[in-house]
Amino acid sequence: MAILDRAIVRLLPAVPRPVVQKLSERYIAGPELKDARETVRGLNAEGKMATIDVLGEEITNEDEAAAIVRAYQDVFADIERCRLDSNVSVKLTALGLKLDYDVCRANLRVVVDDAASRGNFVRIDMEDSSTTDDTLRLYRELREEGHENIGVVLQAMLRRTADDVAALADLRPSVRLCKGIYVEPAEVAFQEFEEVRRAYTRALEALLDAGCYVGIATHDEVLLRNGRRLVLAHELGREDYEFQMLLGVRRGLGDQLVREGHRLRIYVPFGRHWYGYSLRRLQENPKIAGYIAADTLGRLVGRRNGA
């Protein structure tokens, strides 16, 4: 079955978009802000926090980037109005990083300032390794300007991450630590599963040693155990860290963390630029693609038989 699942994922770029959308429904709240709002309300009712991401990785001009900025302002207003327990995550390419560094910085400042005016927080997401230097540079620039309501993401799979942790230590950053899902060459990223696990645990320990607030973002049971162990070893209180997971992934594990008394934040993407995000999520977890494809086929066959 694993071979079939991977085969389905490899074929996804050739699959019609409506089919990919069906496969990815569990990962995305929907195309509109109201969809994200209702998803976050449901999560909050379950004792979980959220971080909302406006999907926008396919922008091609500054007007589209400006539209993403306005969408985030709408998100902050909605969070405040509805009293949701949620912050936001932004991808810098959606704010224009690939178009112009200064345009991106200006857009990011607008988002961060709007969040600060409402007592909210912005997580600067990490994308493929071609963006890492600029992402960390922008994060440092804004922190040095006095912006405290921002955090960043580090990917354990990147060989540079240990050095990045050390370089950021003076800022005591708020960091979401994830494995990373982008396809990178061997000279840039660890390739073996166990290598990535070891790198993740080393990075987590280094961040906690440096006194950083860490969002331990993983669905890996081994890393979840390591996270619990390190949190205990560092004698952290409940407010000193959090676990993070993606919408629709391993919900049972998330429920278990909440029952154990840990804080859990769920990543809630929404928007009309869902296609690129969907492909990566499904490539990261081929089992989901295979399961939903089989379920979809079963429903179609069932309808035909019923006819």
Backbone bond lengths (Angstrom), bond angles and torsions (degrees), N, CA, C in turn:
res aa  C-N    CA-C-N  psi(-1)  N-CA   C-N-CA  omega(-1)  CA-C   N-CA-C  phi
1 M - - - 1.469 - - 1.529 111.48 -
2 A 1.351 117.79 -36.41 1.460 120.33 179.65 1.519 110.70 -61.05
3 I 1.343 117.64 -38.48 1.463 121.22 178.72 1.522 109.98 -63.71
4 L 1.333 116.70 -42.81 1.461 120.72 178.23 1.523 111.09 -63.48
5 D 1.344 116.77 -43.42 1.463 120.46 179.34 1.528 110.79 -58.08
6 R 1.332 116.10 -46.46 1.469 119.66 -179.21 1.533 110.60 -65.41
7 A 1.328 115.96 -35.91 1.464 119.23 178.08 1.524 110.67 -63.29
8 I 1.326 116.35 -40.51 1.466 120.57 177.81 1.522 110.25 -60.71
9 V 1.334 116.46 -44.15 1.456 120.61 -178.79 1.528 110.99 -63.43
10 R 1.351 117.00 -41.69 1.466 119.57 179.83 1.522 111.63 -62.45
11 L 1.316 116.95 -29.29 1.455 121.27 -178.82 1.535 113.34 -84.48
12 L 1.335 116.85 -9.51 1.461 119.72 -173.24 1.530 114.24 -54.89
13 P 1.356 119.87 -41.73 1.471 117.53 -179.62 1.517 113.87 -59.85
14 A 1.332 117.15 -21.95 1.470 120.46 179.70 1.521 112.40 -94.16
15 V 1.320 116.98 -4.33 1.459 121.80 -177.45 1.534 109.45 -84.17
16 P 1.319 119.19 139.93 1.473 121.13 177.40 1.522 111.73 -54.94
17 R 1.307 116.26 142.80 1.463 120.60 -176.10 1.530 113.89 -56.18
18 P 1.324 120.41 -39.61 1.472 118.51 178.19 1.523 113.33 -58.35
19 V 1.333 116.32 -32.51 1.465 119.70 178.85 1.525 109.76 -72.01
20 V 1.344 117.43 -43.82 1.462 120.55 176.79 1.522 110.01 -59.89
21 Q 1.332 116.42 -39.54 1.461 120.05 179.06 1.527 110.89 -61.34
22 K 1.325 116.72 -40.23 1.451 120.43 177.31 1.524 110.93 -62.59
23 L 1.330 115.98 -42.65 1.461 120.11 -179.40 1.524 112.12 -64.88
24 S 1.329 116.81 -28.97 1.463 119.91 -172.20 1.524 113.85 -101.47
25 E 1.329 118.04 5.70 1.462 120.38 -174.15 1.519 113.31 -55.44
26 R 1.311 116.64 -36.69 1.466 118.03 -176.17 1.520 112.94 -72.13
27 Y 1.354 117.55 -16.07 1.454 121.35 -179.36 1.520 113.69 -90.95
28 I 1.327 117.91 -16.65 1.457 122.15 -171.07 1.522 109.37 -126.29
29 A 1.354 116.27 133.67 1.462 119.37 -177.62 1.517 111.88 -64.95
30 G 1.328 116.70 -34.15 1.459 121.09 -178.12 1.509 109.47 150.04
31 P 1.332 117.93 -177.23 1.462 120.35 -176.79 1.526 114.83 -81.80
32 E 1.333 118.09 -18.44 1.462 120.99 -171.35 1.526 112.37 -117.64
33 L 1.335 115.75 159.90 1.460 121.58 179.30 1.523 111.44 -58.63
34 K 1.316 117.11 -37.20 1.469 119.35 -179.93 1.532 111.10 -61.33
35 D 1.329 117.12 -31.24 1.459 120.26 177.86 1.526 110.52 -66.87
36 A 1.338 116.06 -43.22 1.464 119.79 176.88 1.526 110.42 -64.23
37 R 1.328 116.47 -41.50 1.469 120.71 -179.01 1.531 111.06 -57.67
38 E 1.325 116.49 -48.65 1.460 119.44 -177.54 1.530 111.60 -68.97
39 T 1.320 116.66 -34.12 1.465 119.72 176.50 1.519 110.27 -64.26
40 V 1.336 117.10 -44.89 1.465 120.54 -179.58 1.524 110.66 -66.23
41 R 1.314 117.42 -39.14 1.466 119.49 176.91 1.527 110.78 -57.59
42 G 1.328 115.94 -43.39 1.450 119.84 178.93 1.512 112.13 -63.75
43 L 1.331 116.68 -41.79 1.463 120.51 178.65 1.523 111.20 -64.84
44 N 1.325 116.38 -44.41 1.463 120.08 178.57 1.523 111.15 -59.09
45 A 1.335 117.07 -38.17 1.469 120.78 178.90 1.523 111.53 -64.27
46 E 1.341 116.17 -23.65 1.465 121.34 178.07 1.523 112.43 -91.42
47 G 1.335 116.96 6.66 1.459 120.71 179.57 1.515 113.83 82.28
48 K 1.345 117.14 21.33 1.461 121.70 -178.93 1.531 110.43 -114.08
49 M 1.326 114.98 145.21 1.455 120.96 173.77 1.528 108.45 -88.26
50 A 1.342 115.90 175.58 1.462 119.23 -179.81 1.517 110.16 -142.55
51 T 1.308 114.73 160.32 1.456 121.62 166.13 1.526 106.86 -132.90
52 I 1.324 115.98 123.61 1.460 121.75 -174.99 1.526 109.64 -93.99
53 D 1.316 114.99 133.74 1.459 121.22 178.25 1.526 109.02 -120.34
54 V 1.324 116.53 124.62 1.461 121.15 174.40 1.524 107.58 -86.02
55 L 1.309 117.28 114.34 1.459 120.69 -177.71 1.523 110.18 -69.87
56 G 1.336 115.46 130.50 1.453 118.55 -178.76 1.507 112.10 -169.54
57 E 1.319 116.50 50.70 1.463 120.83 -174.51 1.525 112.71 -91.95
58 E 1.304 117.56 2.24 1.461 120.55 -175.76 1.526 111.45 -113.30
59 I 1.322 117.82 23.14 1.464 120.04 -177.41 1.530 110.44 -70.78
60 T 1.316 116.06 149.10 1.464 120.78 -176.59 1.522 112.94 -126.98
61 N 1.349 117.69 -3.97 1.459 119.15 179.88 1.521 110.35 -154.62
62 E 1.335 115.51 170.31 1.463 120.68 -174.81 1.518 112.46 -66.95
63 D 1.320 118.31 -30.48 1.464 120.75 178.94 1.533 110.46 -64.24
64 E 1.327 116.51 -39.68 1.464 119.56 178.10 1.526 110.79 -66.45
65 A 1.337 117.03 -38.35 1.461 119.89 176.66 1.527 111.05 -63.87
66 A 1.327 116.29 -40.45 1.470 120.24 178.03 1.522 110.84 -63.32
67 A 1.335 116.53 -34.95 1.464 120.15 177.84 1.523 110.88 -65.31
68 I 1.331 117.05 -36.16 1.465 120.50 176.65 1.526 110.05 -65.37
69 V 1.331 117.10 -40.76 1.470 120.35 176.58 1.518 110.22 -57.67
70 R 1.337 116.85 -47.23 1.473 120.12 -179.92 1.526 110.85 -63.30
71 A 1.326 116.54 -34.76 1.463 119.54 178.35 1.521 110.39 -64.37
72 Y 1.324 117.45 -38.99 1.470 119.64 177.49 1.523 111.28 -67.56
73 Q 1.314 117.48 -36.92 1.458 119.31 176.25 1.523 110.80 -62.57
74 D 1.315 116.47 -38.22 1.466 120.14 175.01 1.531 110.97 -63.90
75 V 1.318 115.92 -38.95 1.468 119.97 179.08 1.521 110.32 -62.09
76 F 1.329 117.32 -47.90 1.468 120.03 -179.43 1.525 111.15 -61.15
77 A 1.325 116.53 -40.90 1.463 119.62 178.72 1.522 110.34 -63.17
78 D 1.321 116.76 -40.24 1.461 121.45 -179.47 1.528 111.01 -67.76
79 I 1.331 116.73 -42.23 1.470 120.57 177.87 1.520 109.96 -58.76
80 E 1.338 115.48 -45.07 1.459 119.89 -178.53 1.525 111.05 -67.23
81 R 1.313 116.78 -46.26 1.468 121.03 -177.12 1.526 111.85 -63.63
82 C 1.315 115.72 -40.49 1.466 120.18 -175.83 1.524 113.00 -93.78
83 R 1.330 116.13 0.11 1.468 121.85 178.22 1.530 111.53 55.34
84 L 1.314 114.52 49.14 1.451 120.51 179.23 1.520 109.94 -85.91
85 D 1.324 116.04 147.57 1.462 121.41 174.99 1.521 106.93 -91.27
86 S 1.344 114.98 85.61 1.459 119.93 -174.88 1.518 110.11 -156.75
87 N 1.326 115.75 145.31 1.453 121.26 165.56 1.525 107.93 -114.71
88 V 1.341 118.11 -161.48 1.460 119.25 179.84 1.526 110.68 -131.73
89 S 1.318 113.97 161.14 1.457 122.42 173.70 1.527 107.58 -125.54
90 V 1.334 116.52 135.82 1.466 119.72 -178.79 1.526 110.44 -123.30
91 K 1.315 115.84 138.87 1.456 121.56 171.41 1.527 107.83 -97.12
92 L 1.314 116.36 127.15 1.460 119.47 -173.51 1.519 112.66 -67.66
93 T 1.319 118.50 -26.58 1.465 118.43 175.47 1.525 110.77 -64.20
94 A 1.344 116.67 -29.42 1.470 119.95 177.16 1.521 111.27 -70.83
95 L 1.332 116.69 -22.36 1.461 121.22 178.78 1.520 111.98 -96.48
96 G 1.345 116.70 4.64 1.457 119.57 173.13 1.511 116.37 106.82
97 L 1.333 118.85 15.06 1.458 120.60 -175.94 1.523 112.75 -57.55
98 K 1.327 116.99 -38.89 1.459 119.85 -179.09 1.531 112.43 -78.46
99 L 1.326 116.24 -11.70 1.456 120.16 178.60 1.524 111.06 -89.75
100 D 1.340 116.15 -49.79 1.458 121.08 -176.61 1.532 108.73 -166.26
101 Y 1.320 116.53 127.23 1.464 120.91 -176.84 1.529 111.09 -59.37
102 D 1.321 117.79 -45.07 1.460 120.73 -176.79 1.522 111.86 -67.44
103 V 1.324 116.83 -35.94 1.468 120.34 175.78 1.527 109.58 -62.27
104 C 1.316 116.48 -44.57 1.457 120.66 179.06 1.520 111.21 -61.94
105 R 1.336 116.44 -44.86 1.470 119.84 -179.71 1.526 111.19 -60.63
106 A 1.331 116.36 -43.45 1.467 119.67 179.01 1.524 110.95 -63.22
107 N 1.321 116.96 -42.98 1.465 120.31 178.51 1.519 111.15 -63.84
108 L 1.321 116.45 -41.94 1.461 119.92 179.76 1.521 110.96 -63.01
109 R 1.332 116.67 -40.79 1.473 119.90 178.43 1.534 110.57 -59.29
110 V 1.317 116.74 -42.61 1.471 119.84 179.82 1.521 110.53 -59.72
111 V 1.327 116.60 -44.95 1.464 121.04 -179.25 1.525 110.49 -64.66
112 V 1.326 116.72 -46.20 1.463 121.05 -178.22 1.526 111.30 -65.69
113 D 1.330 117.11 -41.51 1.466 120.10 178.44 1.526 111.47 -64.06
114 D 1.335 116.58 -40.93 1.453 119.42 178.78 1.521 110.53 -63.77
115 A 1.339 116.02 -41.26 1.466 119.91 177.43 1.527 110.58 -61.45
116 A 1.326 117.03 -44.32 1.473 120.59 -178.73 1.520 111.25 -62.27
117 S 1.327 116.68 -38.15 1.469 119.82 -178.85 1.525 111.85 -65.06
118 R 1.333 116.60 -19.61 1.458 121.60 -179.23 1.537 111.96 -111.39
119 G 1.337 116.25 9.89 1.452 119.86 179.51 1.508 113.28 69.04
120 N 1.332 116.62 32.81 1.455 120.03 -177.38 1.524 110.60 -116.55
121 F 1.326 116.17 -178.33 1.468 123.18 -166.40 1.523 109.79 -135.28
122 V 1.337 115.87 145.11 1.460 122.49 -179.80 1.527 109.82 -120.22
123 R 1.312 115.86 124.89 1.463 121.23 173.83 1.528 108.48 -98.91
124 I 1.338 116.61 119.05 1.459 120.46 176.52 1.518 107.76 -82.00
125 D 1.316 116.02 113.79 1.457 121.08 -176.12 1.526 110.23 -74.54
126 M 1.336 115.76 161.41 1.454 121.59 176.72 1.516 109.05 -110.76
127 E 1.331 114.86 137.46 1.460 120.27 -179.23 1.528 108.90 -113.44
128 D 1.311 118.47 -150.16 1.457 118.97 -176.38 1.533 110.41 -68.68
129 S 1.336 116.26 167.50 1.457 121.20 -170.16 1.525 113.92 -63.64
130 S 1.329 118.72 -17.75 1.462 120.70 177.32 1.523 111.50 -67.45
131 T 1.329 117.96 -17.32 1.466 122.00 -177.98 1.533 113.05 -104.38
132 T 1.322 118.87 -4.55 1.462 121.26 -169.89 1.527 112.22 -62.31
133 D 1.321 117.75 -48.47 1.466 120.32 -178.42 1.522 111.15 -58.77
134 D 1.320 117.20 -48.41 1.460 120.42 -178.27 1.525 111.52 -66.43
135 T 1.324 116.80 -37.12 1.464 120.11 179.34 1.525 110.98 -62.41
136 L 1.319 116.85 -48.15 1.468 120.56 -179.76 1.525 111.07 -68.71
137 R 1.316 116.77 -34.53 1.472 120.14 176.81 1.520 110.46 -63.44
138 L 1.332 117.40 -45.31 1.467 120.64 178.98 1.526 111.27 -63.93
139 Y 1.326 115.57 -41.52 1.461 118.68 178.66 1.527 110.34 -59.22
140 R 1.341 117.03 -48.09 1.455 119.92 -179.07 1.528 111.11 -63.54
141 E 1.313 117.89 -42.31 1.460 120.90 -179.83 1.523 111.37 -58.41
142 L 1.319 117.04 -45.66 1.455 119.32 -178.86 1.525 111.87 -69.24
143 R 1.323 116.64 -38.24 1.464 118.58 176.72 1.523 110.61 -62.66
144 E 1.333 116.63 -42.48 1.464 119.73 -178.86 1.518 112.46 -70.04
145 E 1.337 116.65 -19.33 1.467 121.14 173.31 1.523 111.64 -79.43
146 G 1.338 116.62 -7.72 1.462 120.17 177.99 1.509 115.30 106.75
147 H 1.318 117.95 2.91 1.461 120.59 178.48 1.536 109.30 -77.09
148 E 1.317 115.98 118.33 1.463 120.80 -178.03 1.529 112.65 -104.62
149 N 1.312 117.22 -13.41 1.471 120.96 -174.17 1.529 111.62 -93.43
150 I 1.339 115.92 40.23 1.461 120.27 179.11 1.522 109.96 -135.08
151 G 1.314 114.45 148.05 1.457 121.55 174.28 1.514 108.86 -134.52
152 V 1.322 115.50 178.47 1.452 120.00 -176.06 1.523 108.95 -137.85
153 V 1.318 116.18 172.60 1.461 122.37 179.43 1.523 108.99 -120.55
154 L 1.329 116.56 138.24 1.456 122.41 172.70 1.519 108.68 -120.98
155 Q 1.338 115.23 144.03 1.460 121.46 -178.73 1.529 109.68 -108.99
156 A 1.316 115.83 119.70 1.460 120.55 -175.31 1.517 112.79 -63.44
157 M 1.318 117.91 -27.77 1.456 120.31 -176.61 1.525 113.02 -68.59
158 L 1.329 118.61 -22.42 1.449 121.33 -179.66 1.522 110.55 -74.43
159 R 1.310 117.08 132.54 1.458 121.26 -178.10 1.524 111.94 -64.89
160 R 1.289 117.96 -23.32 1.453 122.85 -177.49 1.528 113.34 -79.90
161 T 1.318 118.13 -11.74 1.468 120.52 -168.45 1.520 113.13 -60.54
162 A 1.329 117.94 -38.55 1.475 119.39 178.30 1.531 110.27 -58.48
163 D 1.330 117.30 -41.98 1.463 120.42 177.83 1.519 111.21 -67.83
164 D 1.331 117.34 -36.40 1.462 120.49 178.91 1.528 111.12 -65.77
165 V 1.319 116.83 -38.71 1.468 120.18 176.72 1.525 109.70 -59.27
166 A 1.330 116.55 -46.85 1.461 120.56 179.99 1.526 111.66 -63.74
167 A 1.329 116.59 -40.31 1.459 120.47 -177.89 1.525 112.73 -68.35
168 L 1.334 116.37 -29.03 1.466 120.86 -178.59 1.527 113.33 -90.10
169 A 1.313 117.38 -8.40 1.466 121.29 -169.81 1.525 112.81 -56.22
170 D 1.338 117.38 -34.25 1.467 119.28 -177.85 1.518 112.29 -64.39
171 L 1.331 116.77 -23.02 1.469 121.29 179.33 1.521 112.52 -87.36
172 R 1.321 116.68 -11.92 1.467 122.08 -173.16 1.538 109.34 44.84
173 P 1.322 116.28 61.54 1.468 119.85 -171.93 1.522 113.20 -70.60
174 S 1.322 114.10 154.79 1.457 120.68 165.73 1.525 105.76 -84.43
175 V 1.341 116.26 120.18 1.462 120.94 -171.63 1.524 110.65 -124.63
176 R 1.331 115.77 130.74 1.456 119.88 163.05 1.527 106.43 -89.49
177 L 1.316 116.82 119.28 1.460 120.96 178.83 1.516 108.88 -102.55
178 C 1.330 116.24 119.52 1.458 121.35 178.17 1.526 109.02 -127.04
179 K 1.316 116.78 169.17 1.462 119.94 176.39 1.521 110.62 -69.72
180 G 1.326 117.25 -44.11 1.457 122.39 -173.37 1.520 109.66 102.43
181 I 1.325 116.51 140.55 1.468 119.51 -175.44 1.525 113.57 -124.57
182 Y 1.325 117.09 -2.70 1.462 118.90 -176.94 1.528 110.34 -75.73
183 V 1.305 116.27 144.79 1.458 121.21 177.47 1.527 108.02 -77.78
184 E 1.327 116.20 114.14 1.454 122.26 -176.38 1.521 110.39 -125.20
185 P 1.340 118.43 152.40 1.465 120.73 177.96 1.525 112.06 -69.16
186 A 1.319 116.32 160.04 1.467 121.81 -175.08 1.525 112.28 -61.43
187 E 1.329 117.17 -31.29 1.463 118.25 -179.48 1.526 112.32 -72.44
188 V 1.332 116.62 -15.83 1.464 121.84 -179.08 1.525 111.93 -100.69
189 A 1.322 116.89 -36.34 1.467 120.54 -171.77 1.524 111.56 -137.90
190 F 1.319 114.60 149.28 1.457 120.39 172.00 1.524 108.62 -63.87
191 Q 1.319 115.83 142.83 1.460 120.45 -175.81 1.523 112.98 -107.37
192 E 1.309 116.72 -28.93 1.463 120.52 -175.42 1.528 110.75 -86.42
193 F 1.329 115.19 141.78 1.461 121.96 -176.53 1.528 112.03 -55.16
194 E 1.334 116.24 -47.92 1.462 119.47 -177.27 1.521 111.19 -69.82
195 E 1.333 117.46 -31.82 1.469 120.34 175.25 1.517 110.58 -60.46
196 V 1.320 116.14 -44.43 1.462 120.41 -179.20 1.521 109.92 -65.48
197 R 1.320 116.83 -41.35 1.468 119.77 177.28 1.526 111.18 -58.36
198 R 1.340 116.39 -46.78 1.465 119.48 -179.02 1.531 110.93 -64.14
199 A 1.320 115.67 -40.52 1.459 119.41 179.05 1.529 111.12 -64.31
200 Y 1.312 116.64 -38.23 1.465 121.17 178.79 1.529 110.15 -61.95
201 T 1.322 116.20 -48.59 1.466 119.96 -177.86 1.524 110.84 -63.80
202 R 1.339 117.81 -40.87 1.467 120.68 177.86 1.526 110.98 -62.70
203 A 1.339 116.71 -43.42 1.465 120.09 -179.81 1.522 111.21 -65.19
204 L 1.326 116.82 -41.71 1.461 120.56 179.14 1.525 110.70 -61.13
205 E 1.330 115.85 -45.47 1.468 119.06 -179.81 1.525 110.66 -63.39
206 A 1.338 117.78 -40.78 1.463 120.89 -179.97 1.524 111.11 -65.44
207 L 1.318 117.80 -40.46 1.459 120.94 178.67 1.526 111.29 -64.47
208 L 1.321 116.61 -43.62 1.461 119.50 179.42 1.528 111.06 -67.83
209 D 1.330 116.99 -37.82 1.464 120.28 176.13 1.521 111.23 -60.73
210 A 1.350 116.53 -32.85 1.466 121.25 -178.88 1.528 112.44 -82.72
211 G 1.325 117.07 0.87 1.456 121.01 178.23 1.514 114.31 79.17
212 C 1.331 117.21 22.24 1.460 121.15 -179.42 1.527 111.15 -82.02
213 Y 1.325 114.88 150.28 1.464 120.74 168.26 1.520 106.75 -82.29
214 V 1.337 117.07 125.88 1.457 120.12 -174.78 1.523 110.97 -121.30
215 G 1.334 114.79 130.92 1.453 121.34 165.81 1.521 106.84 -91.02
216 I 1.315 116.49 107.36 1.464 122.10 -176.31 1.527 106.86 -81.91
217 A 1.332 115.32 95.37 1.462 121.15 -170.45 1.527 110.03 -100.02
218 T 1.315 116.40 102.37 1.459 120.50 -179.07 1.518 110.37 -163.81
219 H 1.338 115.30 153.46 1.461 121.82 171.47 1.525 110.43 -114.55
220 D 1.318 115.83 7.42 1.464 123.59 -177.22 1.532 108.55 -83.30
221 E 1.321 116.69 119.08 1.460 120.04 -175.86 1.521 112.37 -62.08
222 V 1.328 117.62 -34.24 1.466 120.32 177.46 1.523 109.93 -64.21
223 L 1.324 116.91 -45.64 1.461 120.21 179.89 1.522 112.23 -69.98
224 L 1.311 117.25 -31.56 1.461 119.39 174.25 1.522 110.85 -63.92
225 R 1.328 116.71 -40.81 1.471 119.81 176.12 1.524 110.44 -63.72
226 N 1.336 116.00 -43.86 1.462 119.03 178.62 1.528 111.01 -62.80
227 G 1.324 116.80 -38.82 1.450 120.65 177.49 1.515 111.86 -61.44
228 R 1.317 116.50 -47.13 1.470 119.92 177.56 1.527 110.64 -58.47
229 R 1.334 115.87 -43.54 1.471 120.77 -177.99 1.528 110.81 -62.52
230 L 1.322 117.33 -44.91 1.461 120.40 -177.24 1.530 111.82 -71.24
231 V 1.321 116.76 -36.44 1.464 120.25 175.53 1.528 110.10 -60.26
232 L 1.325 116.11 -43.18 1.468 120.95 178.30 1.516 110.83 -65.93
233 A 1.334 116.63 -43.83 1.464 121.04 -178.13 1.525 111.87 -63.43
234 H 1.322 116.58 -32.86 1.464 120.44 179.42 1.528 112.06 -89.63
235 E 1.324 117.15 3.90 1.464 123.36 176.42 1.535 111.55 53.45
236 L 1.328 115.05 45.71 1.453 119.95 -178.39 1.524 111.35 -82.45
237 G 1.319 115.29 141.36 1.449 120.34 173.23 1.517 110.47 -80.20
238 R 1.320 116.12 168.64 1.465 121.18 -176.63 1.525 112.67 -58.60
239 E 1.330 117.33 -30.07 1.462 121.49 -177.05 1.517 112.64 -86.83
240 D 1.326 117.67 -0.43 1.461 121.16 -172.92 1.530 113.90 -95.07
241 Y 1.312 118.30 -0.42 1.458 122.60 -177.94 1.524 107.43 -165.34
242 E 1.332 116.06 174.23 1.456 119.74 171.08 1.520 108.85 -156.33
243 F 1.301 116.43 159.32 1.450 121.91 169.57 1.525 107.54 -97.26
244 Q 1.333 115.77 153.38 1.455 120.08 179.68 1.523 110.22 -137.63
245 M 1.318 115.74 143.92 1.457 122.05 178.34 1.523 109.72 -141.94
246 L 1.322 115.61 165.13 1.452 122.19 177.60 1.521 110.69 -87.81
247 L 1.315 115.82 147.01 1.455 120.84 174.57 1.529 109.92 -55.67
248 G 1.328 116.21 129.92 1.451 121.16 174.14 1.508 116.41 83.60
249 V 1.334 118.01 3.88 1.465 120.68 -177.12 1.530 110.02 -114.63
250 R 1.326 116.03 123.06 1.466 124.61 173.47 1.536 111.75 48.25
251 R 1.307 114.49 54.47 1.467 119.61 -175.51 1.529 111.89 -60.32
252 G 1.324 117.42 -34.17 1.456 119.58 179.45 1.508 112.77 -60.31
253 L 1.330 116.97 -39.61 1.466 120.28 177.96 1.525 110.48 -64.77
254 G 1.328 116.29 -40.05 1.455 119.70 177.82 1.520 111.89 -62.99
255 D 1.320 116.16 -43.72 1.464 120.11 178.35 1.531 110.82 -60.21
256 Q 1.325 115.52 -37.66 1.466 119.46 179.19 1.526 110.84 -64.51
257 L 1.323 117.38 -42.42 1.463 120.20 178.40 1.530 111.01 -60.00
258 V 1.330 116.41 -42.26 1.462 120.16 179.35 1.523 110.32 -64.23
259 R 1.336 116.68 -42.51 1.471 119.17 178.59 1.525 111.46 -62.00
260 E 1.318 116.89 -32.66 1.462 120.84 179.97 1.525 112.32 -76.21
261 G 1.324 117.43 -7.45 1.462 120.84 177.26 1.515 115.22 98.18
262 H 1.338 117.18 5.59 1.454 120.24 177.24 1.524 110.58 -82.27
263 R 1.313 116.41 152.39 1.460 120.41 172.48 1.515 108.26 -82.69
264 L 1.328 115.82 137.90 1.463 122.05 -178.02 1.522 109.31 -131.27
265 R 1.330 115.32 129.84 1.461 121.54 177.40 1.525 108.93 -114.73
266 I 1.323 116.25 133.42 1.460 122.11 -179.20 1.532 109.78 -107.37
267 Y 1.311 115.71 132.20 1.464 123.49 -179.28 1.530 108.28 -82.03
268 V 1.339 116.05 117.80 1.470 121.91 -172.80 1.525 109.90 -118.13
269 P 1.327 118.43 95.87 1.458 120.72 176.48 1.527 111.46 -85.34
270 F 1.321 115.47 147.37 1.460 119.71 172.93 1.522 107.88 -149.60
271 G 1.317 115.58 163.91 1.460 119.86 174.54 1.511 112.39 131.04
272 R 1.305 114.18 173.63 1.459 120.43 -175.33 1.531 112.84 -87.19
273 H 1.335 116.79 -14.65 1.467 120.51 176.55 1.525 109.08 -91.21
274 W 1.310 115.87 64.01 1.468 120.43 -170.68 1.526 112.49 -96.19
275 Y 1.318 118.71 -13.05 1.463 119.73 -166.52 1.538 113.18 -68.19
276 G 1.348 117.37 -51.22 1.459 119.79 -179.18 1.513 112.11 -62.00
277 Y 1.338 115.71 -41.13 1.465 119.77 177.82 1.524 110.40 -61.93
278 S 1.316 116.79 -42.48 1.465 120.70 -178.59 1.523 111.32 -60.90
279 L 1.322 116.80 -44.36 1.464 119.47 -179.26 1.524 111.22 -60.00
280 R 1.332 117.12 -42.98 1.474 118.85 -178.68 1.524 111.64 -67.81
281 R 1.337 117.05 -40.96 1.467 119.22 179.99 1.529 110.46 -61.47
282 L 1.312 116.23 -43.14 1.461 120.31 -178.17 1.527 111.10 -72.04
283 Q 1.328 117.23 -33.79 1.456 120.15 175.85 1.523 110.70 -67.38
284 E 1.331 116.53 -33.14 1.456 121.01 179.04 1.521 111.35 -69.66
285 N 1.332 116.95 -33.47 1.459 120.84 -174.56 1.523 109.75 -132.06
286 P 1.336 117.35 76.69 1.466 120.41 -176.72 1.524 113.85 -58.97
287 K 1.337 117.87 -27.39 1.463 119.71 -179.94 1.519 110.85 -58.60
288 I 1.345 116.46 -38.00 1.458 120.07 -179.90 1.519 110.37 -64.22
289 A 1.342 116.20 -44.35 1.463 119.93 178.98 1.523 110.62 -58.94
290 G 1.331 116.97 -45.68 1.461 120.72 -179.73 1.508 112.55 -64.78
291 Y 1.323 116.08 -42.14 1.465 120.24 -178.94 1.524 111.27 -63.18
292 I 1.347 115.66 -48.17 1.457 118.43 -175.56 1.527 110.55 -71.99
293 A 1.347 116.48 -35.20 1.461 119.05 176.80 1.525 110.56 -61.58
294 A 1.339 116.92 -43.51 1.463 120.78 178.85 1.525 110.90 -64.31
295 D 1.334 115.35 -40.98 1.456 119.68 179.70 1.526 110.69 -64.60
296 T 1.345 116.32 -42.92 1.457 120.57 179.37 1.513 111.28 -62.84
297 L 1.339 116.27 -44.64 1.461 120.97 178.92 1.520 110.32 -61.33
298 G 1.348 116.09 -41.84 1.459 120.16 -179.98 1.511 112.07 -61.65
299 R 1.322 116.59 -38.98 1.459 119.99 179.43 1.529 110.93 -67.46
300 L 1.343 115.74 -41.69 1.467 119.58 179.15 1.524 111.24 -63.05
301 V 1.328 115.96 -44.83 1.459 120.39 179.37 1.517 110.04 -63.57
302 G 1.324 116.14 -40.18 1.454 120.94 179.51 1.509 112.19 -62.26
303 R 1.331 115.72 -40.27 1.471 119.48 178.98 1.520 110.84 -64.18
304 R 1.349 114.14 -43.53 1.469 117.86 -178.88 1.527 111.71 -64.56
305 N 1.315 115.82 -41.68 1.458 119.60 178.74 1.525 110.95 -64.11
306 G 1.352 113.61 -37.12 1.464 118.26 179.69 1.510 111.71 -68.53
307 A 1.344 115.04 -29.62 1.473 119.08 178.45 1.521 110.90 -71.50
